[in-house]
Amino acid sequence: MDCVVSVEGLRKSYGERERLHGISFEVHAGEILGFLGTNGAGKTTTIEVLEGYRPYNGGTVSVLGVDPARATRSWRNRIGLVLQECELDPVYTVRETVSIFARYFRHPTNVEATIEAVGLSAKIHDRVGQLSGGQKRRLDVAVGLVGDPEILFLDEPTTGLDPLARREMWTMIEGLRAAGKTIFLTTHYMDEAQHLADRIIILRAGQIAAAGTADELSATLGYRATVSLDAGPGLDVDQVGTALGRALGASGSAVHFTSQDVQADLTTLLDWARDHDVQLTNLQVVQPSLDEVFVRLAGDAAGEPEEAGR
């Protein structure tokens, strides 16, 4: 798999205070990498280094084969940016805004097609100041895409959006991945990272605390899925516990157990129910959430606010 971003031993200091302590990671072509961390963990500093907006003090950084600290205009034509806060001129229309930014690139995409890709065709002649918050954020993404970038940096793309607008943004981001775009995503929403990211990096006080898929991170911490079902007629809790090799807990009219191998345990449970002619009701499997992993790894390591400003 092609490596789009390669970071080795990245260090960044502000005065005598080191903010990034030699972090290393890669981003592969066509994937969404979720980059998570509490405020002050170093997320903004890292993304600004990758975008070429902030110098660094140690290590090596390569984005599309180029050191961002020595970026050229040709390199900037290959990346797309959606900043955490964008202030587009409210008097221009959607089409005018995207057209203005298209002129900065050597090989821009078709303006109308880009607007359609972010779901704003119906608003193409509306002024920016008339758009809703979710529509403005879609326009931010259109501006980031109009240069046809090979990698798109999405910095907190759904902050401040209502639940429906967030889900619509997720669908759009998934469409970008399906189109082959590589996406570097920072977010404070754990459900967003769990839903969108192919891999996740959790940054803690300037160091990488964990990296992997959401399931891999949960497994690393020993988190288990919870299986629950109603204690209906014929369900002998002791017999089921013996078959599973562990005791079942009870909560009201339901029983439950934890599992590190859900498929094997469900097979055992269903085989027992078939052999004893028992109908299982309200059978549910709840996987550990990324929130639990994040709180465990990064929850008590909030640093001081990062120096930022782009």
C-alpha positions as CSV (number, residue, x, y, z in Angstrom):
1,M,0.0,0.0,0.0
2,D,1.4,3.4,-1.0
3,C,2.5,5.7,1.8
4,V,1.1,9.2,1.5
5,V,2.4,10.6,4.8
6,S,5.5,9.4,6.7
7,V,6.4,10.8,10.0
8,E,9.5,9.6,11.9
9,G,10.5,11.0,15.3
10,L,8.7,14.3,14.9
11,R,9.6,16.8,17.6
12,K,8.3,20.3,18.0
13,S,9.1,22.8,20.8
14,Y,7.7,26.3,21.7
15,G,10.6,28.0,23.4
16,E,11.9,25.5,26.0
17,R,8.7,23.5,26.1
18,E,8.6,20.5,23.9
19,R,5.0,19.8,22.5
20,L,5.7,16.8,20.3
21,H,8.0,14.1,21.7
22,G,9.3,12.2,18.7
23,I,6.1,10.8,17.3
24,S,6.1,8.4,14.3
25,F,3.2,7.2,12.0
26,E,2.2,6.7,8.4
27,V,-1.0,7.4,6.4
28,H,-1.7,5.1,3.4
29,A,-3.2,6.0,0.1
30,G,-7.0,5.8,0.0
31,E,-7.6,5.5,3.8
32,I,-9.2,7.7,6.4
33,L,-6.8,8.2,9.3
34,G,-8.5,9.4,12.5
35,F,-6.1,11.6,14.6
36,L,-7.5,12.0,18.1
37,G,-6.4,13.6,21.3
38,T,-7.5,15.9,24.1
39,N,-7.0,19.7,23.8
40,G,-3.3,20.3,24.2
41,A,-2.2,16.8,23.1
42,G,-0.5,18.1,20.0
43,K,-3.1,17.5,17.3
44,T,-3.1,21.0,15.9
45,T,0.6,21.3,16.0
46,T,1.0,18.0,14.1
47,I,-1.5,18.8,11.4
48,E,0.0,22.3,10.9
49,V,3.4,20.7,10.4
50,L,2.0,18.3,7.8
51,E,0.3,21.1,6.0
52,G,3.5,23.1,5.9
53,Y,2.3,25.9,8.1
54,R,4.6,25.3,11.1
55,P,8.3,24.4,11.2
56,Y,9.5,21.5,13.4
57,N,12.6,20.9,15.5
58,G,13.5,17.3,14.9
59,G,12.7,14.1,13.0
60,T,11.6,13.7,9.4
61,V,8.3,14.4,7.7
62,S,7.2,13.5,4.2
63,V,3.8,14.3,2.7
64,L,3.4,13.1,-0.9
65,G,7.2,12.5,-1.0
66,V,8.0,16.2,0.0
67,D,9.1,17.7,3.3
68,P,6.3,20.2,4.0
69,A,8.9,22.6,5.5
70,R,10.3,23.0,2.0
71,A,7.0,23.0,0.2
72,T,6.7,24.4,-3.3
73,R,3.6,25.7,-5.0
74,S,3.5,22.5,-7.0
75,W,3.2,20.5,-3.8
76,R,0.5,22.8,-2.4
77,N,-1.5,22.0,-5.6
78,R,-1.6,18.4,-4.5
79,I,-3.1,18.9,-1.0
80,G,-6.5,20.1,0.2
81,L,-7.3,21.9,3.5
82,V,-10.5,22.2,5.5
83,L,-9.5,24.2,8.5
84,Q,-11.3,24.0,11.8
85,E,-12.7,27.5,11.3
86,C,-13.2,29.1,7.9
87,E,-14.4,32.6,7.2
88,L,-15.7,32.8,3.6
89,D,-17.0,36.1,2.2
90,P,-20.7,36.1,2.9
91,V,-21.6,38.3,-0.1
92,Y,-20.3,35.8,-2.8
93,T,-22.5,33.0,-4.0
94,V,-21.6,29.3,-3.6
95,R,-20.5,29.1,-7.3
96,E,-18.5,32.4,-7.1
97,T,-16.7,31.2,-3.9
98,V,-15.6,27.9,-5.3
99,S,-14.6,29.5,-8.6
100,I,-12.4,32.0,-6.8
101,F,-10.5,29.2,-5.1
102,A,-10.3,27.2,-8.3
103,R,-8.1,29.9,-9.8
104,Y,-5.4,29.1,-7.2
105,F,-4.8,25.6,-8.7
106,R,-3.2,24.5,-11.9
107,H,-5.6,21.7,-12.6
108,P,-8.8,22.5,-10.7
109,T,-11.9,20.2,-10.9
110,N,-15.0,21.3,-12.6
111,V,-16.7,23.9,-10.3
112,E,-20.2,22.6,-10.8
113,A,-19.2,19.0,-10.3
114,T,-17.4,19.9,-7.1
115,I,-20.4,21.7,-5.8
116,E,-22.6,18.7,-6.7
117,A,-20.2,16.3,-5.0
118,V,-20.7,18.1,-1.6
119,G,-24.5,18.3,-2.1
120,L,-24.9,22.0,-2.7
121,S,-26.2,22.1,-6.2
122,A,-29.5,23.4,-5.0
123,K,-27.7,26.3,-3.3
124,I,-25.2,27.1,-6.1
125,H,-26.6,30.6,-6.6
126,D,-27.2,31.4,-2.9
127,R,-24.9,33.8,-1.1
128,V,-22.7,32.3,1.5
129,G,-24.3,34.4,4.2
130,Q,-27.6,32.7,3.5
131,L,-26.4,29.2,4.1
132,S,-27.0,27.1,7.2
133,G,-24.1,26.0,9.4
134,G,-24.0,22.5,7.8
135,Q,-24.2,24.0,4.3
136,K,-21.3,26.4,5.0
137,R,-19.2,23.4,6.2
138,R,-20.0,21.6,3.0
139,L,-18.8,24.7,1.1
140,D,-15.6,24.5,3.1
141,V,-15.1,21.0,1.9
142,A,-15.8,22.1,-1.7
143,V,-13.1,24.7,-1.4
144,G,-10.7,22.0,-0.1
145,L,-11.6,19.7,-3.0
146,V,-11.6,22.1,-6.0
147,G,-7.9,21.6,-6.5
148,D,-8.4,17.9,-6.9
149,P,-6.0,17.0,-4.0
150,E,-4.4,13.7,-3.4
151,I,-4.8,14.1,0.3
152,L,-7.4,16.1,2.2
153,F,-6.8,17.4,5.7
154,L,-10.2,17.7,7.6
155,D,-9.7,19.5,10.9
156,E,-12.8,19.0,13.1
157,P,-15.2,19.0,10.1
158,T,-18.5,18.5,12.0
159,T,-17.9,20.8,15.0
160,G,-21.0,22.8,15.7
161,L,-23.3,20.8,13.3
162,D,-26.6,19.3,14.4
163,P,-26.9,15.5,14.3
164,L,-28.6,15.4,10.9
165,A,-25.9,17.7,9.3
166,R,-23.2,15.6,10.9
167,R,-24.6,12.4,9.4
168,E,-24.8,14.0,6.0
169,M,-21.2,15.1,6.4
170,W,-20.2,11.5,7.2
171,T,-21.9,10.3,4.1
172,M,-20.0,12.8,2.0
173,I,-16.7,11.9,3.6
174,E,-17.3,8.2,2.9
175,G,-18.0,9.2,-0.7
176,L,-14.6,10.9,-0.9
177,R,-12.9,7.7,0.4
178,A,-14.8,5.7,-2.2
179,A,-13.5,8.1,-4.9
180,G,-9.9,7.2,-3.8
181,K,-9.1,10.3,-1.7
182,T,-6.8,10.0,1.3
183,I,-8.1,11.8,4.3
184,F,-6.4,13.0,7.5
185,L,-9.2,13.5,9.9
186,T,-9.1,15.2,13.3
187,T,-12.2,15.1,15.5
188,H,-13.4,15.3,19.1
189,Y,-16.3,13.0,18.3
190,M,-15.5,9.4,19.1
191,D,-18.5,8.0,17.3
192,E,-17.3,9.9,14.2
193,A,-13.9,8.4,14.3
194,Q,-15.3,4.9,15.0
195,H,-17.7,5.3,12.1
196,L,-15.3,6.8,9.5
197,A,-11.7,6.0,10.3
198,D,-9.9,3.0,8.8
199,R,-7.2,3.5,11.4
200,I,-7.0,5.6,14.5
201,I,-4.1,7.3,16.3
202,I,-4.6,8.6,19.9
203,L,-2.2,11.3,20.9
204,R,-1.5,11.9,24.6
205,A,0.6,14.7,25.8
206,G,2.7,14.9,22.6
207,Q,3.2,11.1,22.3
208,I,1.2,8.4,20.5
209,A,-0.7,6.5,23.2
210,A,-2.2,3.9,20.8
211,A,-2.7,3.2,17.1
212,G,-4.9,0.7,15.2
213,T,-8.5,0.1,14.2
214,A,-11.2,0.8,16.8
215,D,-11.5,-3.0,17.4
216,E,-7.8,-3.4,17.8
217,L,-7.6,-0.6,20.3
218,S,-10.4,-2.1,22.3
219,A,-8.7,-5.5,22.2
220,T,-5.4,-4.0,23.3
221,L,-7.0,-2.7,26.5
222,G,-8.8,-6.1,27.1
223,Y,-12.2,-4.6,26.6
224,R,-14.9,-7.3,25.9
225,A,-18.2,-7.2,24.2
226,T,-21.3,-7.7,26.4
227,V,-23.9,-10.3,25.3
228,S,-27.4,-9.9,26.9
229,L,-30.7,-11.7,26.5
230,D,-34.0,-12.0,28.4
231,A,-34.3,-14.7,31.0
232,G,-37.3,-16.3,29.4
233,P,-39.1,-19.6,30.0
234,G,-36.8,-22.6,29.9
235,L,-33.6,-20.6,30.2
236,D,-31.5,-22.3,32.9
237,V,-28.8,-19.7,33.8
238,D,-26.6,-22.3,35.5
239,Q,-26.7,-24.6,32.5
240,V,-25.9,-21.8,30.1
241,G,-23.1,-20.6,32.3
242,T,-21.6,-24.1,32.4
243,A,-21.8,-24.4,28.6
244,L,-20.1,-21.0,28.2
245,G,-17.5,-21.7,30.9
246,R,-18.4,-18.6,32.9
247,A,-21.1,-17.3,35.3
248,L,-23.9,-15.1,33.9
249,G,-24.8,-11.8,35.5
250,A,-28.4,-10.7,36.0
251,S,-30.0,-7.3,35.6
252,G,-33.8,-7.2,36.1
253,S,-35.4,-9.7,33.7
254,A,-32.2,-10.0,31.6
255,V,-29.0,-12.0,31.9
256,H,-25.6,-11.1,30.4
257,F,-22.0,-12.1,30.1
258,T,-18.8,-10.7,28.6
259,S,-17.0,-12.2,25.7
260,Q,-13.7,-11.8,23.9
261,D,-14.8,-14.2,21.2
262,V,-18.4,-13.3,20.4
263,Q,-18.8,-15.6,17.4
264,A,-17.7,-18.7,19.4
265,D,-19.8,-17.8,22.4
266,L,-22.9,-17.1,20.3
267,T,-22.4,-20.4,18.6
268,T,-22.3,-22.2,22.0
269,L,-25.3,-20.3,23.2
270,L,-27.4,-21.0,20.1
271,D,-26.4,-24.7,20.1
272,W,-27.5,-24.9,23.8
273,A,-30.8,-23.3,23.0
274,R,-31.4,-25.6,20.1
275,D,-30.5,-28.7,22.1
276,H,-32.8,-27.7,24.9
277,D,-35.6,-26.3,22.7
278,V,-35.4,-22.9,24.2
279,Q,-36.4,-19.7,22.4
280,L,-33.9,-16.9,23.0
281,T,-35.4,-13.4,23.1
282,N,-33.9,-9.9,22.9
283,L,-30.5,-11.2,22.2
284,Q,-28.0,-8.3,21.9
285,V,-24.3,-7.8,21.5
286,V,-22.8,-4.5,22.6
287,Q,-19.3,-3.8,21.5
288,P,-17.0,-1.6,23.6
289,S,-17.1,2.0,22.4
290,L,-14.2,4.1,21.3
291,D,-15.2,6.6,24.1
292,E,-14.1,4.0,26.7
293,V,-10.8,3.5,24.9
294,F,-10.2,7.2,24.5
295,V,-11.0,8.1,28.2
296,R,-8.7,5.3,29.3
297,L,-5.8,6.3,27.1
298,A,-6.1,10.1,27.0
299,G,-8.7,11.2,29.5
300,D,-6.4,12.3,32.3
301,A,-3.6,13.7,30.1
302,A,-5.1,17.0,29.0
303,G,-2.2,19.4,28.3
304,E,-2.1,23.1,28.1
305,P,-3.6,24.8,25.1
306,E,-1.5,24.5,21.9
307,E,0.0,27.5,20.2
308,A,-1.9,27.7,17.0
309,G,-3.2,30.1,14.4
310,R,-3.3,29.7,10.7
